[in-house]
Amino acid sequence: MIRNPITDLNNKNIVAGFVSAILAIVGPPVLILEAAANGNFTTEQTIFWMFSVYFFGGIFSIVMPLLFRIPVVGAHSITGVAFLATVTAQFTFNELIAAYIFSSLIMLLTGYLGVFSKLMDYVPKEIIAAMLAGMITQYMVNFIISINQLWLVGGVALVAFFVFSKWVKRIPPMIAAITTGLIMLLLTHPLSSRGVEMAFVIPGIQTPEFNPVIFLSVSLPLALLILSNDAAVGIGALEQNGYRPPVSRLVSYSGIFSIITSFFGGQSANVAGMMSAICSDPEAGPKEQRYMGAVVSGVIILLFGIFSWKLVPFIEALPREFTSMLVGFALIGVFGNSLHVSFSKATMKISSAFTFIIAISNITILHISAPVWALLAGTIIAKYIENPSR
């Protein structure tokens, strides 16, 4: 007999779903706006991007748990957006849509062919982590600068971050810091009213413009980041908490949902890493009912996407220093983990170091961006010079 999903709701999985959703909507939107600003996107294009990743990510997060009865949460990739922020200035909005489609097809084929584990083994995880750490180092530097510029707001937010890291672990410290910082900002700095009267923007299908450079420069590294930093983390969390997720099917569905998202202007709607970990944790209640936490998360994320036309102008009205602070809090955990993984193997110090340095350089050669050269150089050094398998 099929269980009624409504009867599986309880206080614990509702709280887990709420925390999971807040994790997706308090920091990453600012990073999307950062990437959009780097590419000189219009407000409408930015809203298309925001709407698509949250709306279809929310649908993914509702459909997949109900289909498989496991707490797999869907969202977009924050590490993917961090990467895109380094390349949006080099391509048009419509060219990037084509890049997203190619990236989604890579995910779909990876799942369909059942080669997820093999693909993740080919490029060492240490190299992917070093590339990611290098990409977001500048955001972390700006993070410290922004705290210095808004010392009262930043100082109180930083204290909240450390308090919730040490003593109140049920609420992610990033959420506590950003919420505290926003309250302090509203109390001490009047916000601009620019964009408050923004008219309703109807999402629509966008036309891709194919550029032969985008596959190597954008699509391939984006797919690797999503698969390694989101899908692998989320699936790993499910397995660690006693579930047996259908790996290939989840990766394939991530590709399918991401293709749909791409046509509306967003980069992905995929298995979410930390959010799936929150909803699958024993703290989320009885194991057979935790999937409803993912559904709750999905409903909140979907609503955020629907109202993105109102939320984008509000976020745009925030002071630049404060948005840099929000991005820093959103990425500090990713940055720390990436550094740890990057240099976790003594036999891969040189390859990881070169990967990190090239990624942070932000160079472009033959219209191919620094993250791609970082991956290429790091993988070659790791496999053919250091050869850690010996």
N, C-alpha and C positions, 0 to 999 in steps of 0.2 A: 504493500500500500504506500502511495506517495505521500510524504509528509506535507502538511500545509505550511508554507514558509512563514506565514504570519505567526503561527503558534510557536515558531522557533526563535522569535524575538525575545530578548531578555535584557536586563539592565547592563550586563557586562558586554554583550556584543554590540549594543547600541552605543555605549561609551567608546568602545574600541573603534567602531565605524566613524564616530564623530571625530575622534583624535586623528584617525587616519586621513579623513577628508581635510581637516584643518592643516595637516602637514602639507597637503597638496596645494592649498589655496592662500596660505599666508606669506610664502616666500617666492615660489616659482613665478607667479605673475609679474613680479617686478623684474625678474630676469628676462622674461619675454619682452617687456617694454624696453629694456636695455638693448636687447638684440635688434628689436624693431627700429629703435632710434639710430643705432649704428648703421642700419641699412636705409635710413631716411624713408621708412614706410609711412604711408598716410595713416591717419587715425582709423579709417575704415579697414585698411589692410591689417592693422594691429588687432582690431576687434575680430576680424575673420579668423586670425591666428588663435586668439584667446578663446573664442567661441568653439572652434573646431576641436581643439585638444581637450577641453573640459567637457563639452557636450558628448563627444563620441567616447572619450575616456570614461565618462559616467555610465554610458550605455554598456560599454565593455564590462564595467565593474558590477553591473546589475545582471547582465545575461550570463556571464561565465560562472559566477557562484551558483546561480539557480540551475544552470545546466549540469555542472559537475558536482555540486554540493560540497565545494571546498572554498575556503576563504581567500580566493585569489582576487586582488584588487587591481583595477585598471586605471591608468592615468597616462600622462605624457612624461617624457624623460627630461628631468632637470639637467642631467649631464649633457644630454643632447642639445638643449637650449644654450648651455654654457659654451659648447663647441660652436653652435651656429652664430653666437654673438661675435665670434672671431672671423666669420666669413660673409655675413650679410652685406657688408659694404662692397664686396666683390661681385655680387650677383643681384639681378633684379628679383622682385617678389615672385614673379611668374617663373623665372628660372629655378628658384629655390623649390617651388612646387614640384617641378619635374624631378629635382634631386630627391625630394621626399618620396615620390612615387618609386624611384629606383631603390631607395633605401628600404621601403616597405616590401618591395618584391624580393629583395635579398632575405628579409626575415621570413616571408612566406615560403620561399624555396628552401630555406634552412630547416624550417619545420616540416615541410612536405617530404623532403628527402631524408629526414631523420638524421641530419649531420650536425646538430646543434653542439654536441660535445666535441666533435672533431674540429669544428670551426673555432671553438673557444680554445682548443689545445694548440692550434697552429700558430696563433699570435699569442705569445706568453702574456699571462694576466699582468705580470709586473710591468711589461712594456705599455699596455693599455693604461694602467694606473699612472705610470710616469707621464704619459702624454696628457692625461686628464689633469694631473697636478700642475703641469706646466701651463696648460691652457688657462687655469683659473687662478694662478698666482697673482696676476694683476688685480683681480677682484678682491683678493685677500689684502693686498697692499692698500687698495682704495677703502677697504673696510676699516682698517686702523686709522687712516687719514680722516674718514668721516666721523669716527668716534671722537677724534681730537677736535673736529670742527663743531660738532654738536655734543659737547662734552657732558652736559647734564642729561640729555636724552640718552646718549650712547652709554654713559656711565651707569645709569640706572638699569638699562637694558642688559648690559654686560653682567651686572651683579645678579640679575634675575637668571641669566643664562647659567652662571656658575652655581647658584643656589639650586636650580632645578636639575643640574647635572649631578650634584652631590647628594642632595637630600630628598628631593621630590621627584622621583624617577618615573612615576606613572604618567606624567605629562612631559612630552619631549621638550628639552631646553630651548630648542629653536622657536617653538610655538610660544613659550613663556617670554622669551626675550623680545620677539617681534610684537606680541600683544602689549607688553609693558612699554616698549619703546613708542608704539603708536599712541597709547594713552598719554604718555609724557609729552609727545609732540603736540597733540591736540590741546593739552593744557598750557603749553608754553609758546607755541608758534601758530599764528592764524594761517589757515590754508588759503591758497588762491582759489577763486571761484571759476577759473578757466576750465571750460569744457563741461560744466555742470549742466548746461542746457543742450547737450549733445542729443540730436534726434535719433530715434530708433533706427538701427542699422539691420537690414534684413540679410542674413547670411545667404550666400549663393555660391554655386560651383565656379571655381576659378580656372582659367586656362593655363596649362603648363607651357613653358617655352624651353625646348630642349637645347642644351648646350653640351657639346662633347666633353668639356672639362669637368662638368659637375659630378660625374660618376665617381672619379677618383678623388676629387677635391672635397666633395661633400657627402655623397651617398654612402660610400664604403665606410669611412670613419664613423658616420652617424649610426649606421647599422651595427657596427662593432660596439659602440658605446651603449646602445640600447640593449643589445643582447648580453653584454658582459656586466653592465652596471645596474640593469633593471631586471631583465628576464632571469638571468642566472641567480641574482640575489633573491628575487621573489620565489622562484622555484626551489632554491636551496632552503629558504625559510620554511616553506611548506613541508618539505621532506624532513627537515630537522624537527618539526612539530608533529610528526607521525602521519602525514598525509602521503598519498601516492599520486601526485599530479600527472596528468597525461601531457608530458613535456612537449612532444612534437606538435600535438594539437594546440596547446596554448601558444606556442611560438608561431604556428601557422595563423591562428586567429589574431594574434598581435599584428601580423603582416596584413591580414585582410582589413582589420579595423583601421590600421594606419594608412592603407591605400585610400579608404573612404575619407579619412581625416585630411589627407594630402590635398584632395580636390577642393576642400573648403579652406585651405590655407595653413594647415597645421602640420607639424613634422611627424607626429605619431600618436597612437592610442594603444598602449601595450601593457603587459604585465608590469606592475609597479613593485619595486624591491622592498623598501622599508615599510610601505603601507600594507603589503601582504604579510610582512613579518608581524606587524602590530595586530592585524585581525586574526592571524593564525596562532598567536601566542596563547598559552594556557590562561592568562589573565582575561582573555576574551570570552571565557565561559566554557560550557561543555563542548567537547570536540565536535560532536555532530551538529551543533547549532552555531558554530563560529562563522559559517558562511554568510549568515545574515548580517554580520558586522560589515562584510565587504559590500553587501547590498545597500546598507545604510550609507556607507561611504560613497557609493556610486550615485545615490539619489542627491546627496549634497553637492557632489562635484558637478553633476548634470545641471542642477539649478544655478550653480556659479557660472557655468557656460552660457546658460540662457540669458542671464542678466549681465553678461560681460559688456554689453553696449553701455551700461551705466557705470560699471566698475572701472573700466579702462580710463575714462576721463578723471575719475576720482584719484586713481593711482598716479596719473600724469600730473595732478596738482600737488603731489607731495614734493617737498624740497629734494633737490638732487643729492645732497649729502645724506638725507635719510634713506633714499632708495638704495644708495651704495651700501648703507649699513644693513638694510634688509637683505640684499643680495649676499653680503658677507655672512650673516647669520644663517641664511639658507644653505650656503656652500661650505661652512666651516667643517662640518662633519665629513662631507665628501672629500674635502681637501686633506684633512688629517688622515683619513683612511687610505686615500690614494698615495700619500707619502709613505705611509707604513708598508703598504703592499709593494710599492715601487722598489724599495730598498730592503725587502725582507729576505732576499737571497744573496748571500755573500758572493756567489759565483756570477751574479748579474749586475754588479755595481757599475761597470763601465757602460753597458748597454742602457741601463736605466738612467744613468747620468746624462748620456748623450740625448736620449729621448726627452728627458725633462728640459734640458737646455734648448734644444731645437724648438720644442713646443712653446716655450716661454719667449723665444725670439720673435715670433709672429712674422717670420719671413714668408715671402711668396716667390716661388721659382717656377717658371713656365705656367703661370696661372694656377699652380697647385699650392695649397695653403700649408702652413707650418705643421699642423697636426699630422698631415699625411706623410710628410718627410720625416717627422719624428717617429711615426710607426714603422716606416720603411727602414730607416737607419737603425733603430733599436732592435728590430727583429733580425736584420742581417748580422749585426754585431753579436747578438745573443746566440744565434744559431751557428754562425760560421767562425767567430773569433773566440768568444768566451766558451761556447759549447757546454752549457751547464749539465747536459745529460751524461757527460763522461765522469 
